[in-house]
Amino acid sequence: MTDIQTLESKIQLNISEASDEAILESVRVSALGKKGSISLEMKTLGKMTPEQRKEMGPALNGLKSRITDAIAVRKSVLKAEALELRLERETLDISLPTRKGPADTGRVHPVAQVMDELTAIFADMGFAIAEGPDIETDFNNFTALNFPPDHPARLEHDTFFLPEREDGTQMVLRTHTSPVQVRTMRSQKPPIRVICPGRTYRCDSDQTHTPMFHQVEGLVIDKTANLGNLKWVLEEFLKAFFEIDSVKMRFRASHFPFTETSMEVDIGCRRVGNEIRVGEGDDWLEILGCGMVHPNVLRHCNLDPDEYQGFAWGMGIDRIAMLKYGMPDLRAFFGADKRWLDHYGFKPFDIPSLVGGLSQ
C-alpha cells in the first residue's frame, strides 16, 4: 500500500497548484472519484487482516476527510479570485448614458405609418377595412370594372400576367386595389362603406414609379350616395391627413372605365423650392382620382343600378407619404437603407390617432 503521508502530500500539492475550478475538479476526481487514488486505497481494506484494518481504516478515512476539506477551501479561494477578476474585466461606468433599446432605435416604415394614419381617419368616418389577394383573376381586375377587351391596361407592357392555366385563362398581379371593391360588392349587401389599402403592381419604374407600390381606394354603396357626399369625405380626409384647418379642392373631368362621372382632384398648395406646402398658396397639385361607380360595375357585382349607386376614389399611399413628409425619391422606399429609415421612420409606439395626433 502506498504510504499515506506521501499520497497526502502529493494530493495537497496538486490542490494548492490548481489555478481554476476545472483543474481543481480533476484533482478531486483523481483522488476521490471511483477510480481515484484514495478510493483505490479504501478498496484494499477488505483484503487486510483485522489488525491492519483497525490501523489503516481510521488513517484512510482521516486522509479522505482532510483532502475533502482542502478541496473545499481551495474551491472557495478560486471562486473569490474568479469573481474579482470578472469584476475587473466587466467594470461598468455608471456615469455613461444607457444604451437605447429596440423600442427607441426601431423605426416604422413611412408606408406602414401612412396606412395607420389612413385607417385612423377613415375609421373615424365609419369605414371598414377590406382586403383581397395580390394575385387576381382577369374578371375581378378588368372585366368587372368595365375595362373593354382592347383596353391598353390589358397589354403586357402595363400589367404583369402569370403563365396561362390549363383552361387558357391567366391570372394577373392586381394593377389596383379595385378588385377588392368587386369582391366586397359581390360578398356583402349594401350599404357598403370600406377602404381598400394594399400592394399593387404595374410595369413601370422611375423616380416616381415602382413596379410594386401601395394604393388605397374607398367605396361607398347605398341608395342615396352622391357627389356631395364624396366631396365631403375627401375634404375631411385631406384636412385630417395633412393636419390643416382647411384645404382648397378642384375637381376636373376625367375618364376611368369604372366610374361615370369621373374626376381628378387637385388640392391647393404652394411650392417653395423643392418643397410643396399643402393648404396654402395659389398653386395646384393633382392628388387622386374619383367618381360615381359605373352602372356596369354594379351589374357585374350583382347589384341593380336602378336601386343602388355609389362613389369611389383611389390614391397612391407612397405618393401622399412623399408629399406629406418631404421624401423626394420613391425608389428610396425600397432601398433597405437603414440611414434613410432612421431619418424618415417613426417610433413604433407613436401610434397615429385623431386625438393624439397623426404624425407625432
Summary of the structure (lengths in Angstrom):
residues: 360
radius of gyration: 39.1
end to end distance: 84.9
largest distance: 121.1
contacts: 1019
relative contact order: 0.11
helix: 44%
strand: 22%
